[in-house]
């Protein structure tokens, strides 16, 4: 088995450091969650409504993923020093994504969007966002 053993071991904080981070990814998925809920309530087709639920749950899970990556890979200790509420904000946003995954209440999805907007505001205040962000606010 030694034939397939790597000759060198590399260590990195992620699978492939791309250096591209942006809360827009989480926001796009969160807005998809809200739109799926809205379309669900506008339809009386049971098959369509079942698909809307499935898509909403999938997108909410993607929100959780994108937020977790941003929290763990982009933000560093000096950001927490500058923005002391950062950990709590991410915790609430990820929890809210879980709530949105379970709920068909548009208000739950809207609250998720609001929390991601707060995170985005902090992200764009950081010096590092200038080099890693893709969709800066206009």
Secondary structure as UniProt FT lines:
FT   HELIX           2..4
FT   HELIX           24..42
FT   HELIX           46..69
FT   HELIX           70..74
FT   HELIX           77..82
FT   TURN            84..85
FT   HELIX           86..102
FT   HELIX           106..123
FT   TURN            124..125
FT   HELIX           129..132
//
